Amino acid sequence: MSDVIWLPGVRDLRIDLFRGLSLWLIFIDHVPEIYLNNFTPRNFGFSDAAEILVFLSGLASGAVYGGISKHSGLRIAFLRVLRRAVEIYVAQIVTITLLLAEGALFALRQPALLDQANLAIFSVHPFETISQAVMLRYSPVNLDPLLLMVILHFGLVLMLPAMILRPHLTLIASALLYSASHWLDWSISAYPKGAIFFNPLDWQLLYVIGMWWAVTPAKEQHRIFKSPVLAGLAVIYLLFSLFITLSWSFHSLEAYVPTVIANLIYPIDKGDLDVLRLIHFLAIALLCWRLLPGDLPVLRTRFVRPLVQCGEYSLAIYCIGVLLSFAAHAILAMSGNSLALQTLLGAAGLAILAMAANVCANIDRTGHAHPRTL
């Protein structure tokens, strides 16, 4: 995303801007009844806001911990990684607890909401479910991305020295793990059944790509990234993805998708980060890097400040967004699904996220030192 992402006192606001945007989009996508989710990126391409969040978390991790390692030593960077991993882990457990309380409250009027949120298991096996949540094998509705980030940050405790010392080899190893996971259909089991939705063995590649980009000096990044040919191919692929995704909503377009192409690309799996989703996001990231310099004046204007602040405090905002999206879903399920109510709840949710981020910024005066890693 940038040649210089982190230095003491220097901050790339593009990380926070796009991460804040991804959090807003995730909130909207997590309310299935709301009409606004018809206009989020998942309707116009193979990837969506989840890829944005994971990639930028890797990018920020590489920038922050790479900078700390360079200026304070690898040991200090390691301790910062461990501390952040524990913070995200605690946030996961606390949010599960709050979501359970929220679900129980709404379930007084509509008990089916507990099943929809994957919370009913608590009433059947409470102690086992708690233990499985502590062991990161259980996650209720909409907390799968945060579970993924917990696992990736604990994995970073082991991976950080390799990424700092041998970033290219680490990237190659990550790609090999991704390939092996797809080829051999590896997964991590979840409780009470199935597998963890966001397969860490696959999604780690996108996170590592972000880290690699941040820790690799600009002069070592291949010239091909600046090639107009590659940019042109990225645009063509994005248009292809747009056409395919539009055909899912406008079935008259399906006739123009050759059977051989359909058999080749489907299914485009999100949980295992299908290669088509990965390439789609990387095409977007490449074009953003080429077209949006880090010194754009608009990044420091009041107009985009709410998004930037949400990105600055992404962990808290994500957790709040999960609670708000479930509340919005419950209210719509119990009170009717009118267009006016959808609009009100969508606007109120985004406003609350922006206000919460502003409160965090007013409390935390150290937030401008460097971007959070989630």
C-alpha positions, -999 to 999 in steps of 0.1 A, spaced: 0 0 0 28 24 6 66 27 4 67 40 40 39 28 61 53 32 96 80 53 112 80 68 147 55 97 144 44 88 108 12 71 99 -3 59 67 -39 70 70 -49 48 41 -47 17 63 -72 33 88 -94 46 61 -99 14 43 -101 -7 75 -127 16 88 -146 13 55 -144 -25 58 -158 -24 93 -188 -4 81 -193 -28 52 -191 -58 75 -217 -43 98 -240 -39 69 -234 -74 55 -240 -89 89 -276 -76 89 -291 -100 63 -325 -82 61 -312 -47 53 -313 -35 17 -280 -17 20 -261 -50 18 -271 -51 -19 -246 -24 -25 -215 -38 -7 -185 -51 -25 -196 -88 -24 -222 -80 -50 -197 -66 -75 -168 -90 -73 -155 -122 -59 -139 -107 -27 -155 -86 0 -148 -67 31 -133 -97 49 -103 -97 26 -98 -60 32 -97 -65 69 -74 -94 69 -49 -79 44 -48 -46 62 -43 -63 95 -13 -81 79 -1 -49 64 -3 -30 97 14 -59 115 43 -58 92 46 -21 94 43 -19 132 63 -49 143 88 -44 115 94 -9 126 96 -19 163 120 -47 155 142 -22 135 143 5 161 139 -15 194 149 -50 186 132 -83 178 125 -91 215 105 -60 220 86 -66 188 79 -102 199 65 -90 233 42 -65 215 29 -92 192 21 -115 222 4 -86 240 -18 -78 210 -27 -114 205 -38 -117 241 -58 -84 237 -77 -98 206 -82 -131 224 -98 -114 254 -119 -93 231 -132 -125 214 -142 -140 248 -158 -108 261 -178 -103 229 -191 -138 231 -202 -131 266 -219 -99 256 -235 -115 226 -249 -143 247 -264 -118 271 -279 -98 242 -292 -129 226 -309 -141 258 -326 -107 261 -340 -107 226 -349 -144 229 -374 -136 256 -396 -124 227 -383 -146 199 -364 -178 211 -354 -187 175 -328 -159 176 -306 -181 198 -304 -207 171 -298 -182 144 -269 -168 164 -255 -202 172 -260 -195 209 -286 -221 217 -257 -246 223 -250 -227 256 -284 -239 270 -276 -275 262 -239 -278 270 -229 -245 288 -196 -256 304 -184 -275 274 -193 -246 251 -174 -222 273 -143 -244 273 -145 -248 235 -147 -210 232 -117 -206 254 -98 -231 231 -109 -211 200 -130 -240 186 -164 -223 190 -176 -190 176 -212 -176 175 -226 -157 145 -205 -130 129 -175 -136 152 -157 -159 128 -135 -131 114 -124 -122 149 -116 -158 157 -95 -159 125 -76 -128 137 -69 -143 171 -54 -174 155 -34 -154 130 -20 -131 157 -9 -160 179 6 -176 148 25 -144 143 43 -150 176 60 -179 158 63 -163 124 76 -129 132 113 -137 133 111 -154 99 92 -125 83 116 -100 97 148 -119 87 136 -138 55 104 -121 42 106 -137 7 112 -172 20 83 -167 45 60 -156 17 69 -187 -3 63 -210 27 29 -193 32 20 -199 -4 30 -235 -2 9 -240 30 -21 -224 12 -16 -247 -18 -12 -278 3 -43 -269 23 -64 -266 -8 -49 -297 -25 -53 -319 6 -85 -303 19 -70 -294 53 -92 -277 79 -95 -271 116 -124 -287 134 -150 -265 151 -174 -270 179 -201 -285 180 -195 -297 144 -179 -289 111 -148 -268 106 -137 -232 115 -154 -211 87 -125 -189 79 -98 -216 75 -66 -201 90 -45 -225 69 -58 -206 38 -64 -171 50 -29 -169 65 -16 -163 30 -35 -130 26 -23 -119 60 13 -128 51 11 -110 18 2 -79 37 31 -83 61 55 -91 33 45 -59 15 50 -38 46 84 -52 56 99 -54 21 118 -22 12 104 -4 -18 136 -8 -39 133 -46 -35 96 -48 -46 95 -61 -82 91 -36 -110 63 -57 -124 40 -42 -97 44 -8 -116 38 -24 -150 9 -9 -169 4 -44 -184 -2 -58 -150 -26 -30 -141 -45 -36 -174 -48 -73 -165 -61 -64 -131 -88 -42 -146 -98 -70 -170 -100 -95 -142 -121 -71 -121 -145 -66 -150 -148 -104 -155 -155 -108 -118 -181 -80 -119 -199 -97 -148 -199 -131 -131 -213 -117 -98 -239 -96 -116 -251 -129 -133 -260 -142 -98 -285 -114 -94 -295 -109 -131 -301 -144 -143 -305 -133 -179 -267 -128 -179 -260 -164 -170 -266 -175 -206 -235 -155 -215 -213 -175 -191 -199 -205 -211 -205 -238 -194 -167 -246 -195 -160 -213 -176 -188 -221 -150 -174 -256 -144 -139 -242 -140 -146 -214 -115 -174 -228 -93 -177 -231 -64 -160 -199 -53 -156 -207 -17 -151 -179 9 -142 -200 39 -112 -215 22 -103 -183 4 -107 -195 -32 -79 -185 -54 -103 -164 -75 -112 -144 -44 -75 -140 -36 -66 -128 -71 -96 -105 -72 -86 -88 -39 -49 -85 -50 -60 -68 -82 -80 -43 -62 -50 -37 -38 -26 -32 -67 -48 -6 -83 -54 12 -50 -16 12 -44 -10 27 -79 -39 53 -78 -41 64 -42 -9 80 -28 -5 81 10 -2 119 11 -37 126 -3 -50 157 15 -85 142 17 -72 117 41 -69 144 68 -102 161 62 -132 160 86 -152 143 58 -134 110 61 -125 114 98 -152 90 111 -139 62 88 -103 69 98 -111 68 135 -130 35 131 -99 21 114 -77 34 142 -97 15 168 -107 -14 146 -108 -41 174 -133 -23 195 -153 -11 166 -155 -47 151 -168 -60 185 -193 -32 188 -204 -38 152 -211 -75 159 -234 -66 188 -251 -38 168 -257 -60 138 -273 -88 159 -295 -62 176 -305 -48 142 -313 -83 129 -333 -91 160 -353 -58 158 -361 -63 121 -372 -99 128 -395 -89 156 -408 -56 144 -413 -61 107 -389 -55 78 -400 -21 66 -378 0 44 -379 29 68 -368 7 97 -340 -8 77 -327 27 68 -330 39 104 -312 9 119 -285 10 92 -279 47 97 -280 44 135 -256 15 135 -230 34 114 -235 65 135 -229 46 168 -197 30 153 -185 65 144 -193 79 178 -177 50 196 -145 55 176 -145 92 184 -149 84 221 -119 60 219 -99 87 201 -107 112 228 -97 88 256 -66 74 239 -42 102 231 -15 77 220 -36 64 191 -17 84 165 17 68 172 11 39 147 -18 19 133 -33 -9 153 -27 -44 139 -64 -51 141 
